[in-house]
Amino acid sequence: MVHRTKKMTFRLSEEEYRQIKEKVEESGLSQQKFLLKTALEKEIFHIKEFQTLIFHVKKIGININQIARNCNGTGAISNDDMIEIKEGVNMIWQLLNQSKIHTQA
């Protein structure tokens, strides 16, 4: 058994307290085990690290919409458009992989 000698105290609003109590009850764990498990075992994602990813996804989404409009108008998609879509998807994958590495570090 782990010997715990440190104590933490923090304040909650009524709503936060109610939500945590509800989740603790649903989990079937003690409050201490629940809080330790969620604090130590859950992966935390930092929003700041995803801002670049979000920017590029939006930009690529706009490009894909423009390509789709052109395709709907002409009934065909150009080789250049396909290359642009592939490059955009590759960029998203690279950014996702970088973000994954940073959140695991």
Steps between C-alpha positions, in 0.01 A plus 500: 500500500622852414587718799343840435616788717403803292161672496345723231208736545321701232174690461208415274175667401178324602454378142858367471462324835169342393645382167806344662290329768272361229793366298659348809175323582459373142857367499454282806840617628577688818534874453876480559550217250282676243686832529842333493405289200360792300785736594787257441379270224308727264685654208490880505491689171622859495280719283792730413681215327199438277455859379736445206324176416158666516619784276631261235194273515273802442721621214501158336124469553448827312722374215308171482168688488629715211618189317161333561318804355722490192448126467122539529510767230720313254426141596873425526790551738842608378829332577618819674192496724566136596862584582385796713257278693766232557752761620241644736417160645871423541552831680213420738652159578841655566349760734296234679808283548701798630220588742480139617875493568483829695208384717675173585824672601 
